[in-house]
């Protein structure tokens, strides 16, 4: 009887993973409810009590639960904060950083078969495709029925998402599809179509971080196919797909390249303070400069979990950064955001969360996990992605999912 009950719990766990993976890029507001279902299933299951003892003897479980340390250091950051309410709110947003490592590290291993592991990844790809179709449909209605100009670009296309976060999702789906294309000796039409589709969506979202990530993905995949697998045709196909989409975007989506050109001008000439007119690239540089000044004065421990927002706003006020102050910007880089909040200790822990698993992924041949870590590490250079649930849940879920599936070669 108990074995049958455990099979049901294992099934619910897998289905929860499928649902979370699918809905992250479709309708992220439903995802917290799915996490609650996963947590309650884990709690009722009860096997975590016995599996917790294995944290002492099994190194991989210790690694898995170790990811929760990043959340715990934010809890410690409450001890020297004054804005306790904001600190509690921030901990609520980041709770997935603790919940997922706890559940996965104390669940029965192996968690999933290779087939079920891949099903979760394909569920994410399906969610990205379905979500993109919904966004295109919404943009079409706005453009042609309501006369809203440029509905197919950037934030208007992203709708209830942030364009950079959506681009990150699509880039991870693209990385998975490229890997499938490379390791599969037979080119499947649906994979090629999806690759072209996601490349096109990334161009339309006009996220500079997204386009940079996409270019690095395509080049890396082509080089891997050429040099590692001696598969010249696949490498040429990947480069050809990227060039074709680039030319189409150049001809039919000029907004994409105007934003890139704007970024180049700002990097070379933008002032860092006394900004009164909004401009995303210049604002980001000015915010980084302000964050750097706060870091110098709070180097070791930062300003605390609850005071980070107040400290940044005060810095914007002192530097007369009107757009940043009006919109209450965060640091627009998770590296800066964490450094301001938790000081050198938190910053080094954030780096360790990315670098150490990446080294392990290289040693164990976990290419897809490495791709995920690189995509996330690059994108949080330009956005504070662990400050809202769209970024927190994506990282927390797929990081621990790919890590604990490391017995399988993705």
ZIJO-V697903 format. One record per residue. N is the residue number from 1. PSI is psi in radians with two decimals (* if undefined). OMEGA is omega in whole degrees, -180 to 180 (999 if undefined). D_CENTER is the distance of its C-alpha to the mean C-alpha in whole Angstrom. Layout:
N	PSI	OMEGA	D_CENTER
N	PSI	OMEGA	D_CENTER
This chain:
1	-0.77	-179	41
2	-0.64	180	38
3	-0.65	177	36
4	-0.70	178	36
5	-0.72	180	34
6	-0.62	177	32
7	-0.64	177	31
8	-0.77	179	31
9	-0.72	178	28
10	-0.68	179	26
11	-0.76	179	26
12	-0.68	178	25
13	-0.83	-180	22
14	-0.78	179	21
15	-0.60	176	22
16	-0.74	177	19
17	-0.77	177	16
18	-0.82	-177	17
19	-0.75	179	17
20	-0.82	-180	14
21	-0.70	-178	12
22	-0.76	-171	14
23	-0.27	178	14
24	-0.84	180	10
25	0.05	-178	11
26	-1.03	-178	15
27	1.55	-169	15
28	-0.35	-178	13
29	-0.36	179	16
30	-0.27	-174	17
31	-0.73	177	15
32	-0.65	178	16
33	-0.64	178	20
34	-0.62	177	18
35	-0.67	177	17
36	-0.74	178	21
37	-0.77	178	22
38	-0.77	-178	21
39	-0.78	180	22
40	-0.68	178	25
41	-0.75	178	26
42	-0.70	-178	25
43	-0.80	-180	27
44	-0.61	178	30
45	-0.88	174	30
46	-0.18	-177	31
47	-0.18	178	30
48	-0.45	180	28
49	-0.80	178	31
50	-0.70	-177	32
51	-0.41	179	29
52	-0.55	178	28
53	-0.46	-178	31
54	-0.21	177	30
55	-0.46	-180	27
56	-0.69	-173	30
57	-0.38	-176	31
58	2.03	-175	28
59	-0.71	-177	26
60	-0.59	176	23
61	-0.65	178	23
62	-0.72	176	23
63	-0.80	-176	20
64	-0.84	-179	18
65	-0.38	179	20
66	-0.46	178	19
67	-0.41	179	16
68	-0.25	180	17
69	-0.57	-179	19
70	-0.67	177	16
71	-0.72	-177	17
72	-0.55	179	20
73	-0.47	172	20
74	-0.61	176	19
75	-0.76	178	22
76	-0.59	179	24
77	-0.28	176	23
78	-0.40	-175	25
79	-0.45	-179	28
80	0.68	179	29
81	2.71	178	28
82	-0.61	178	30
83	1.37	-174	28
84	-0.61	-179	27
85	-0.80	179	26
86	-0.62	178	23
87	-0.76	178	22
88	-0.69	177	23
89	-0.74	180	20
90	-0.70	178	18
91	-0.60	177	18
92	-0.74	179	18
93	-0.67	-174	15
94	0.12	-172	13
95	-0.53	179	16
96	-0.47	179	13
97	-0.38	177	13
98	-0.73	-174	16
99	-0.85	-176	17
100	-0.84	176	15
101	-0.66	179	16
102	-0.82	-178	20
103	-0.87	-175	20
104	-0.65	-177	19
105	-0.40	-177	21
106	0.24	176	24
107	2.81	178	24
108	2.34	178	27
109	2.61	-4	26
110	2.52	-175	25
111	-0.83	-177	23
112	2.71	170	23
113	2.92	178	25
114	-0.70	-179	23
115	-0.77	180	24
116	-0.58	176	22
117	-0.85	180	19
118	-0.55	180	19
119	-0.62	178	20
120	-0.73	179	16
121	-0.69	177	15
122	-0.54	176	17
123	-0.67	177	16
124	-0.77	178	13
125	-0.77	178	14
126	-0.70	178	17
127	-0.73	177	15
128	-0.77	-179	13
129	-0.81	-180	17
130	-0.77	179	18
131	-0.70	180	16
132	-0.70	178	17
133	-0.73	178	21
134	-0.76	-180	21
135	-0.71	179	19
136	-0.70	177	22
137	-0.75	177	24
138	-0.73	179	24
139	-0.68	179	24
140	-0.75	178	27
141	-0.78	-180	29
142	-0.72	-176	28
143	-0.84	-169	29
144	-0.44	179	32
145	-0.63	-177	33
146	-0.06	176	32
147	0.49	179	33
148	1.97	-174	29
149	2.52	177	29
150	0.61	180	26
151	-0.27	-178	24
152	0.23	-177	23
153	2.57	166	21
154	-2.32	-171	18
155	-0.49	177	17
156	-0.66	176	20
157	-0.72	-176	19
158	-0.45	176	16
159	-1.89	-176	18
160	0.13	174	16
161	2.97	168	13
162	2.36	-175	12
163	-0.68	-178	12
164	-0.65	179	9
165	-0.75	177	7
166	-0.73	178	9
167	-0.68	177	9
168	-0.76	177	6
169	-0.85	-177	7
170	-0.58	177	10
171	-0.65	177	10
172	-0.73	175	8
173	-0.72	178	11
174	-0.75	178	13
175	-0.74	177	13
176	-0.77	-179	14
177	-0.70	177	17
178	-0.70	179	18
179	-0.73	177	19
180	-0.69	179	21
181	-0.68	-177	23
182	-0.78	-174	23
183	-0.23	-179	24
184	2.09	-179	26
185	-0.32	-180	30
186	2.12	-179	30
187	2.12	179	28
188	2.28	-175	27
189	-0.69	-177	27
190	-0.60	179	25
191	-0.78	180	22
192	-0.75	180	23
193	-0.77	179	23
194	-0.67	178	20
195	-0.84	179	19
196	-0.69	-179	21
197	-0.81	-178	20
198	-0.61	175	16
199	-0.77	178	17
200	-0.73	179	19
201	-0.66	180	17
202	-0.69	175	15
203	-0.77	-177	18
204	-0.55	-180	19
205	-0.29	171	16
206	0.61	174	17
207	2.12	-178	14
208	-0.71	177	15
209	-0.68	179	12
210	-0.75	-180	11
211	-0.68	177	15
212	-0.79	178	15
213	-0.75	-179	12
214	-0.78	179	14
215	-0.77	178	17
216	-0.66	178	16
217	-0.85	-177	15
218	-0.77	179	18
219	-0.75	-180	20
220	-0.74	179	19
221	-0.73	179	20
222	-0.77	179	23
223	-0.68	178	24
224	-0.73	179	23
225	-0.71	-178	25
226	-0.94	-170	28
227	-0.72	-175	29
228	-0.80	-174	27
229	-0.05	-179	28
230	0.66	-178	31
231	1.45	-175	30
232	-0.64	-178	31
233	-0.74	180	31
234	-0.73	177	27
235	-0.75	179	26
236	-0.65	178	28
237	-0.73	-179	27
238	-0.82	179	23
239	-0.71	180	25
240	-0.71	179	27
241	-0.74	179	24
242	-0.76	-180	22
243	-0.74	-180	26
244	-0.82	180	27
245	-0.60	178	24
246	-0.79	-179	24
247	-0.71	178	28
248	-0.76	179	27
249	-0.68	180	25
250	-0.65	-178	27
251	-0.69	-170	30
252	-0.16	180	28
253	1.13	-178	25
254	-0.35	178	27
255	-0.63	-180	24
256	-0.85	-173	22
257	-0.42	175	24
258	-0.63	178	25
259	-0.66	178	22
260	-0.76	178	22
261	-0.68	178	25
262	-0.67	178	25
263	-0.70	180	22
264	-0.73	180	25
265	-0.72	-177	28
266	-0.76	-178	26
267	-0.59	-176	25
268	-0.35	-172	28
269	-0.01	-173	30
270	2.36	171	28
271	2.72	-174	30
272	-0.10	-179	28
273	3.06	-180	30
274	0.77	179	32
275	2.21	-180	30
276	-0.21	-179	31
277	2.34	-177	29
278	2.32	172	26
279	2.05	-165	24
280	-0.74	-177	20
281	-0.81	179	21
282	-0.68	178	24
283	-0.71	-179	22
284	-0.78	179	19
285	-0.71	179	22
286	-0.68	178	24
287	-0.73	178	21
288	-0.71	179	20
289	-0.75	178	24
290	-0.78	179	25
291	-0.67	178	22
292	-0.66	178	24
293	-0.68	178	27
294	-0.69	-180	26
295	-0.72	-180	25
296	-0.59	-178	28
297	-0.17	-179	30
298	0.94	-166	28
299	-0.81	-169	27
300	-0.91	-173	27
301	-0.08	-179	25
302	-2.96	-177	24
303	-0.16	179	25
304	2.74	-175	24
305	-0.68	-176	21
306	-0.32	-172	23
307	-0.01	-175	25
308	-0.74	-178	22
309	-0.75	179	22
310	-0.70	-179	25
311	-0.73	179	25
312	-0.77	-180	23
313	-0.68	177	25
314	-0.67	177	29
315	-0.71	177	27
316	-0.68	-179	27
317	-0.75	-180	30
318	-0.61	-178	32
319	0.09	179	31
320	0.75	177	31
321	1.44	-171	28
322	-0.84	-180	29
323	-0.76	180	26
324	-0.66	-180	23
325	-0.75	-179	26
326	-0.70	-178	26
327	-0.02	179	23
328	0.94	-177	22
329	2.54	165	19
330	-2.92	-174	17
331	-0.07	179	17
332	0.52	172	14
333	2.17	-178	13
334	-0.52	178	11
335	-0.84	176	14
336	-0.76	-177	17
337	-0.83	-180	16
338	-0.68	180	16
339	-0.76	178	19
340	-0.71	-175	21
341	-0.87	-169	20
342	0.07	176	21
343	-2.84	-177	22
344	-0.62	-180	23
345	-0.86	-180	22
346	-0.69	179	19
347	-0.80	180	18
348	-0.61	177	19
349	-0.68	176	18
350	-0.78	177	14
351	-0.73	-180	15
352	-0.64	179	17
353	-0.44	-178	14
354	-0.76	-173	12
355	-0.83	-176	16
356	-0.82	175	18
357	-0.57	179	16
358	-0.74	177	15
359	-0.74	179	19
360	-0.70	179	20
361	-0.68	178	18
362	-0.78	-178	20
363	-0.59	-177	23
364	0.02	178	22
365	0.44	-179	22
366	1.38	-173	18
367	-0.78	-177	17
368	-0.68	177	14
369	-0.70	177	13
370	-0.75	178	13
371	-0.78	179	12
372	-0.83	-178	8
373	-0.72	180	9
374	-0.75	178	10
375	-0.82	-178	7
376	-0.78	-179	5
377	-0.66	180	8
378	-0.74	-176	10
379	-0.57	179	7
380	-0.06	171	8
381	-0.51	-175	11
382	-0.21	180	12
383	2.58	175	10
384	1.36	-167	10
385	-0.16	176	7
386	0.30	179	9
387	-0.20	175	11
388	2.75	-172	11
389	-0.49	178	10
390	-0.58	179	8
391	-0.70	-177	5
392	-0.89	-175	7
393	-0.73	179	8
394	-0.88	-180	5
395	-0.88	-174	5
396	-0.74	-178	9
397	-0.96	-174	10
398	-0.50	177	9
399	-0.89	-178	9
400	-0.54	178	13
401	-0.85	-179	13
402	-0.63	180	13
403	-0.83	-177	15
404	-0.14	174	18
405	0.31	-171	18
406	-0.11	173	19
407	-0.26	-180	23
408	2.48	177	22
409	1.94	-178	22
410	*	999	19
